[in-house]
């Protein structure tokens, strides 16, 4: 099923609100982890597709961006997409040089990031990654209309008519940005990579996600594992549910799985999370949800 087919399948009658759908193409954190133990949930690193009516937004550009790009090109139409990056650690941007629409002269790709200090830009980061001896071809090989848009976390972005994107700074080494996408009276929050405070909830995160319809959250660890990983910049699935409860979030999605986490272990987390907060989902590649 192609990305467009997913959106079409979720279409309602003419008097219903425009489609607002999300599909997961990469759900793993830190490093891609293919293998027999990760087949069901997937081993690609973060990439999430949003369809807001006719607008296409993509959250993060991990290894999951490559199969998404191939699916988009199979539609046979020029691609017009906004890539919203949380940060520039490799697991979140390594799919960019393999994004097929970037090599299509008829396509338009806008790359947005809000975590960098002013002396750096997202273009300069990508130029560094796509240079010798790290990569064989430079960023100039892209044939699409590729533009870079740096902003400051905390700004509100008007990426498309009717689509509003609120942002906030997250607690992660080298910085990161959380996103809240609002469209047709509904809202989706994407909060990864971030570390929760030792006591209480992160006020910036709480303000961003309050009352949202769907929260996709960094659940790299369990509470039991977190004690040995303080300062690493990640959170837990239990904290995700505490945030969802206190912020009146309708549904939470456990995301950014530890690369060592097996399908069987994620099944255990899924069962525990459902018992604690019914309706909670564990993200898996290919999962598509209407809002």
PyMOL commands that set and color helices and strands:
alter all, ss='L'
color gray80, all
select helices_A, chain A and resi 3-9+64-73+90-93+96-98+100-103+122-129+139-141+203-209+223-229+237-246+263-276
alter helices_A, ss='H'
color red, helices_A
select strands_A, chain A and resi 20-26+47-52+55-59+80-85+108-113+145-150+156-160+163-170+176-183+186-191+214-218+251-255+281-282+288-290
alter strands_A, ss='S'
color yellow, strands_A
deselect
rebuild
show_as cartoon
